[in-house]
Amino acid sequence: MTAILQTENLTKRYGKGRKSRLALDSLTFHVEEGDIFGFVGPNGAGKTTAIRILTTLLKPTAGEAWVGGHSVRAEPKAARRMLGYMPDFFGVYGELTVQEYLEFFAGCYYIPPRERPPLIADLLELVDLGHRREDDVDSLSRGMKQRLSLARTLIHDPQVLILDEPASGLDPRARVEIRDLLVELARMGKTIFFSTHILADVAEICTRVGIIEAGKLIAQDTLAALGLQRNTYQRTITLEVLGDPAEAERILHAIPVLNDVRPSPENDLPPGRARWEADFRGDDRALSALLSDLVEAGLPVVHFSEEQTTLEEVFMQLTQGIVS
């Protein structure tokens, strides 16, 4: 796969001297063509600063970034042609109708007048706003305004969409609608980079994720590798067994899907029983097979339970609550 969005040691410092603030600290990541990349971090971590640099709205103090191979410092116009950018609070012209709003921006991108009607019709159908084309923008709900803003972001057919907190402030239904729309755009061949602190959005749609804290990238990988995918949360298995603890430990260490086998810290057990814990990262089918594998190995299991690590717990393990 080809990296269509890339940064190398990207650094941004606001101010000078002792009162300066380091917003980005040697940030390095890449987004491959066709990715839905979630840029995740707590408020104040540096997400918006990174996005403003990627979209050529802000110059970095040091380092470099490329969009489709074009340097945002040396070739900003070429980089902008590749991009569709939607900030977290997208200003809309409320006195215009939905149709007029998109026609205005089509003109800004020098789209010929004869090409605008079918283009706008297609975009309104894509974002499910065709029935509101004659309505004033001010009459739309926040979720509809977000979808309209996304349509305006697509009007020049960019290869890369950079979206800053696209689901922020939306109700649950509107969030689902935006997520579904992003998935559809990815199917159409767009590469999507969006910042968020809503972990459920990451689990639902992202192919890869980068986690930023205090201006530093602390993790970058697939969802499964980071334990952020809905069906591959980190799992802890707890077992109570009869007999010799040493023999139980030997059998548990021999099971390939179990890692970090350890005695349970809870010792409120009757005589002759021992409780063990182990990390398990397989899917539900592998979990179903685990118990029969343990019994076949000769382990007398009297209790077997599973505990899943939630998305929030994984995020808390990776971050420390520091803001830049």
C-alpha positions in Angstrom: 0.0 0.0 0.0 1.1 3.6 -0.7 1.2 6.3 2.0 -1.0 9.1 0.8 -0.8 11.1 4.0 2.5 11.2 5.9 4.4 13.2 8.6 8.0 13.1 9.6 9.1 14.6 12.9 6.4 17.2 12.7 6.9 19.8 15.4 4.9 22.9 16.4 5.8 25.3 19.1 3.5 28.3 20.0 5.2 31.4 21.4 8.8 32.0 22.2 11.1 31.7 25.3 9.9 30.4 28.6 6.2 31.0 27.8 6.3 28.9 24.6 4.2 25.8 24.4 5.1 22.6 22.5 1.9 21.5 20.8 3.4 18.8 18.5 6.6 16.9 19.4 8.3 15.1 16.5 5.0 13.6 15.3 5.6 10.8 12.7 2.8 8.7 11.2 1.5 7.6 7.8 -2.0 6.9 6.3 -2.2 4.5 3.5 -4.4 4.9 0.4 -7.9 3.7 1.2 -7.6 3.8 5.0 -10.2 5.1 7.4 -7.6 6.4 9.9 -8.8 7.5 13.3 -6.6 10.1 15.0 -7.4 9.7 18.6 -6.4 11.6 21.7 -7.8 13.6 24.7 -8.7 17.2 24.3 -5.6 19.4 24.0 -3.4 16.5 22.8 -2.5 18.3 19.5 -5.0 16.8 17.1 -6.3 20.0 15.6 -2.8 21.5 15.4 -1.7 18.5 13.3 -4.7 18.8 11.1 -4.2 22.5 10.5 -0.6 21.8 9.4 -1.8 18.9 7.1 -4.3 21.2 5.4 -1.7 24.0 4.9 -3.4 26.4 7.3 -0.5 26.4 9.8 3.2 26.2 9.3 5.2 23.7 11.4 8.1 24.8 13.5 10.1 21.8 12.2 9.5 18.6 10.4 7.6 17.9 7.2 4.2 16.6 6.0 3.1 15.3 2.6 -0.3 14.8 1.0 -0.2 12.6 -2.1 3.6 13.1 -2.2 3.3 16.9 -2.1 5.0 18.8 0.7 2.6 21.0 2.6 5.5 23.4 3.1 7.0 23.5 -0.5 3.9 22.7 -2.5 0.9 23.9 -0.6 -1.4 24.5 -3.6 -0.7 20.9 -5.0 -1.4 19.5 -1.5 -4.7 21.5 -1.2 -6.0 20.1 -4.5 -5.7 16.6 -3.0 -7.7 17.5 0.1 -11.2 18.0 1.3 -11.1 19.6 4.8 -14.0 19.8 7.3 -13.1 21.6 10.6 -14.8 20.8 13.9 -17.1 23.9 13.6 -17.9 24.4 10.0 -19.3 27.8 9.2 -22.4 27.7 7.1 -24.3 30.6 5.4 -27.7 30.3 7.0 -29.5 32.7 4.7 -28.8 30.5 1.6 -30.8 27.5 0.6 -29.0 24.1 0.6 -28.9 24.2 -3.2 -27.5 27.8 -3.2 -24.9 26.9 -0.6 -23.4 24.1 -2.7 -23.6 26.2 -5.9 -21.6 28.9 -4.2 -18.8 26.6 -3.3 -18.9 24.9 -6.8 -18.2 28.4 -8.1 -15.3 28.8 -5.7 -13.7 25.7 -7.1 -14.3 26.9 -10.7 -16.6 24.1 -11.6 -18.3 25.0 -14.9 -21.9 26.1 -14.5 -23.3 23.4 -16.7 -21.6 20.7 -14.6 -23.0 22.0 -11.3 -26.6 20.8 -11.3 -25.8 17.0 -11.8 -22.9 17.3 -9.4 -25.0 18.9 -6.6 -27.8 16.4 -7.2 -25.4 13.5 -6.7 -23.9 15.0 -3.6 -27.3 15.7 -2.0 -28.4 12.2 -2.8 -25.1 10.9 -1.2 -25.7 12.8 2.1 -29.5 12.2 2.0 -30.4 15.9 1.7 -32.1 15.9 -1.7 -35.5 16.5 0.0 -34.1 19.7 1.7 -32.5 21.3 -1.3 -34.9 24.3 -1.2 -34.7 24.8 2.6 -32.6 27.5 4.2 -29.4 26.1 5.7 -30.4 27.7 9.1 -33.5 25.4 9.2 -31.3 22.2 9.3 -30.5 20.3 12.4 -26.9 20.1 13.5 -26.5 16.6 12.0 -27.9 17.7 8.7 -25.5 20.7 8.7 -22.6 18.3 9.2 -23.8 16.2 6.3 -24.2 19.3 4.1 -20.7 20.4 5.2 -19.4 17.0 4.1 -21.0 17.4 0.7 -19.3 20.8 0.4 -16.0 19.1 1.3 -16.5 16.6 -1.6 -17.5 19.1 -4.2 -14.1 19.2 -5.9 -13.7 15.4 -5.7 -10.7 15.3 -3.4 -8.7 12.0 -2.9 -8.2 12.6 0.9 -10.8 13.8 3.4 -9.4 15.4 6.6 -12.2 15.8 9.2 -11.7 17.4 12.6 -14.1 15.8 15.1 -16.9 15.2 12.5 -19.2 13.6 15.1 -18.7 16.1 17.9 -21.9 17.4 19.4 -24.2 15.1 17.4 -26.9 13.0 18.9 -26.5 9.2 18.6 -28.6 8.9 15.5 -26.7 11.7 13.7 -23.4 10.1 14.8 -24.4 6.8 13.2 -25.4 8.6 10.0 -22.0 10.3 9.8 -20.2 7.0 10.4 -22.2 5.2 7.8 -21.4 8.0 5.3 -17.7 7.8 6.0 -17.8 4.1 5.3 -19.6 4.6 2.1 -17.0 7.2 1.0 -14.2 4.8 1.7 -16.0 2.3 -0.5 -15.9 4.9 -3.2 -12.1 5.1 -3.0 -11.6 8.0 -0.7 -8.9 8.0 2.0 -10.4 9.3 5.3 -8.4 10.8 8.2 -10.5 12.0 11.1 -9.7 13.1 14.6 -11.9 12.1 17.5 -12.1 11.4 21.2 -15.2 9.2 20.8 -13.7 5.7 21.0 -16.9 4.0 19.8 -16.5 5.7 16.4 -13.0 4.3 16.1 -14.1 0.7 16.9 -17.0 0.9 14.4 -15.3 2.1 11.2 -11.6 2.6 11.4 -9.0 0.4 9.6 -6.1 1.9 11.4 -5.6 4.3 14.3 -3.0 6.6 15.7 -3.1 7.7 19.4 -1.6 11.1 20.3 -1.0 12.5 23.8 0.8 15.7 24.7 1.8 16.2 21.1 3.5 12.8 20.8 2.3 9.7 18.9 2.2 6.9 21.4 0.7 4.2 19.3 -0.1 3.6 15.6 -1.4 0.3 14.3 -4.4 -1.7 13.2 -7.4 -1.8 15.5 -6.9 -5.5 16.3 -3.2 -5.0 17.2 -4.1 -2.2 19.6 -7.0 -4.1 21.1 -9.5 -1.5 19.9 -11.6 -3.6 17.6 -15.1 -4.4 18.8 -14.7 -8.2 18.4 -11.0 -8.4 19.6 -10.9 -6.6 22.9 -8.3 -7.9 25.3 -9.8 -10.6 27.3 -8.9 -12.0 30.7 -9.8 -15.6 31.5 -10.3 -16.7 35.1 -10.3 -20.4 36.0 -10.7 -22.4 39.2 -9.2 -25.9 39.1 -8.9 -28.9 41.4 -5.7 -30.7 42.3 -2.0 -29.8 42.2 -1.4 -26.1 41.4 1.9 -26.9 39.8 0.3 -29.3 37.3 -2.4 -26.8 36.5 0.2 -24.2 35.8 2.1 -26.5 33.5 -1.1 -27.3 31.5 -2.1 -23.6 31.2 1.3 -22.5 30.0 1.1 -25.2 27.3 -2.1 -23.7 25.8 -1.1 -21.4 22.8 -3.9 -18.9 23.1 -3.2 -18.1 26.8 -0.6 -15.5 27.7 0.7 -14.2 31.0 -0.7 -17.1 33.0 -0.7 -16.0 36.7 -2.2 -17.0 40.0 -5.3 -14.9 40.8 -4.9 -12.3 43.6 -8.2 -13.5 45.1 -7.5 -16.4 47.6 -10.9 -16.9 49.2 -11.1 -20.5 48.0 -11.9 -23.7 49.7 -9.1 -26.3 50.2 -8.1 -28.2 47.1 -8.9 -25.4 44.6 -6.6 -22.9 42.9 -7.6 -19.9 40.8 -5.7 -18.7 37.7 -5.9 -15.8 35.3 -4.5 -15.5 31.8 -4.7 -13.1 28.9 -6.7 -14.3 25.8 -6.8 -12.5 22.5 -8.7 -14.9 20.3 -12.2 -14.6 18.8 -15.4 -16.1 20.2 -14.9 -19.4 18.3 -11.4 -19.9 19.9 -12.9 -19.0 23.3 -15.6 -21.6 22.9 -12.9 -24.2 22.1 -10.7 -23.3 25.0 -12.7 -25.0 27.7 -12.8 -28.3 25.9 -9.1 -28.1 25.2 -8.4 -27.6 28.9 -10.6 -30.6 29.9 -8.9 -32.8 27.2 -5.5 -31.8 28.6 -6.6 -33.3 32.0 -7.3 -30.1 33.9 -10.3 -30.5 36.3 -12.0 -27.1 35.7 -14.7 -26.1 38.2 -15.1 -22.5 37.2 -14.5 -20.7 33.9 -15.3 -17.0 33.2 -14.2 -14.2 30.8 -13.8 -10.5 31.4 -13.4 -8.1 28.5 -11.3 -5.0 28.5 -13.4 -2.1 27.2 -12.3 0.5 24.7 -12.1 3.1 27.4 -9.8 0.8 29.5 -7.5 0.2 26.6 -7.3 3.9 25.9 -6.5 4.6 29.6 -3.8 2.0 29.6 -2.1 3.7 26.6 -2.4 7.3 27.8 -1.6 9.0 31.0 -4.0 12.0 31.0 -1.3 14.5 30.0 -2.2 17.5 27.8 0.3 19.6 26.0 
